[in-house]
Amino acid sequence: MTSDLITADRFIRTWLFGPGADTATHEDMLASGADALIVDLEDFTPPNRRHVARQLLVDLVPRIHAAGQLAAVRINALNGEGRDDLDAALGAGASVISLAMAETATQVAELDEAIAARERSLRCPPGETGILPVCETALGVADVRPIAAASSRIRHALLGAEDLAADLFAERTPGAGELSHARQRFLLDCRAARIEPIDAPYTFSDTEGAAAETRASMALGYRSKSLVRPDQAHALNAALTPDKRELELARRRIAAFERAREQGEDRALVDGHWIEVPTYRSAIRLLERANRMGAG
């Protein structure tokens, strides 16, 4: 069974990317309602503004924590500006370090060692900082299992969209058909690695399209989604939160199955669907997740 990353007792549904040096957008991110904020020092921050973005983390990261959101920072490659990014992120108190263009176990192991050294210098509890690899190339998606195995700090991996489509020589479309195989493979390999997959961001402006893509990815098995527009966070949170109908159905399935077992039967029929052990367990997980979201 996969681990759910929670802050205290809350499941992380939405992961919002935002630029590191844009203070106006920081306010929108904080007010968005997204469960986790990923302050991006890579693509979303021009190189000549990265020193400013690092300085802003000192104020921004504590504000993210105070708002009850998870604070993550996406850094550049360690052989570039990444070590400066990492020092600033951990010095500000970030909970998760996101690795852009994650492709190999070696990259992750190197980042794990760098974080451990910085934790020691800051006298932080060892191992408390998470690593979130962003798999946004064909190699990164294909090798997510060895990437996940390279550090015990990894509880999630995030599927890229724009860079992945470019690496595949695919045309990016609102329907995202060009990412369908990658999306399904990534989900399968993340589950096999016992980490939580985070679906690719919907990088178009219409909120209903974002919600529709979220519902489609949930049907595949995703339970978390990334996004790039603060104004879409509420709609995606709603889509990712079990509603009353889903909760009632889960409760009926659990009750019917348990009654059947008490009577010596191996399954129960609910609304024309035979409820067996896997469906029973899925219903229990749904209620547990809803409770963590405060929706139970």
HELIX and SHEET records of a PDB file:
HELIX    1   1 THR A   23  ALA A   31  1                                   9    
HELIX    2   2 PRO A   47  ARG A   49  5                                   3    
HELIX    3   3 ARG A   50  ALA A   66  1                                  17    
HELIX    4   4 GLY A   82  ALA A   92  1                                  11    
HELIX    5   5 ALA A  105  LEU A  122  1                                  18    
HELIX    6   6 ALA A  138  ALA A  142  1                                   5    
HELIX    7   7 VAL A  144  ALA A  149  1                                   6    
HELIX    8   8 GLU A  162  ASP A  167  1                                   6    
HELIX    9   9 GLY A  177  LEU A  179  5                                   3    
HELIX   10  10 SER A  180  ALA A  192  1                                  13    
HELIX   11  11 THR A  207  LEU A  220  1                                  14    
HELIX   12  12 PRO A  230  GLN A  232  5                                   3    
HELIX   13  13 ALA A  233  LEU A  240  1                                   8    
HELIX   14  14 LYS A  244  GLU A  262  1                                  19    
HELIX   15  15 VAL A  277  MET A  293  1                                  17    
SHEET    1   A 2 ILE A   6  THR A   7  0                                        
SHEET    2   A 2 ARG A  10  PHE A  11 -1                                        
SHEET    1   B 9 THR A  14  PRO A  19  0                                        
SHEET    2   B 9 ALA A  36  ASP A  40  1                                        
SHEET    3   B 9 LEU A  70  ILE A  75  1                                        
SHEET    4   B 9 VAL A  96  LEU A  99  1                                        
SHEET    5   B 9 GLY A 130  CYS A 135  1                                        
SHEET    6   B 9 HIS A 156  LEU A 159  1                                        
SHEET    7   B 9 GLU A 196  TYR A 202  1                                        
SHEET    8   B 9 SER A 224  LEU A 227  1                                        
SHEET    9   B 9 THR A  14  PRO A  19  1                                        
SHEET    1   C 2 ALA A 268  VAL A 270  0                                        
SHEET    2   C 2 HIS A 273  ILE A 275 -1                                        
END                                                                             
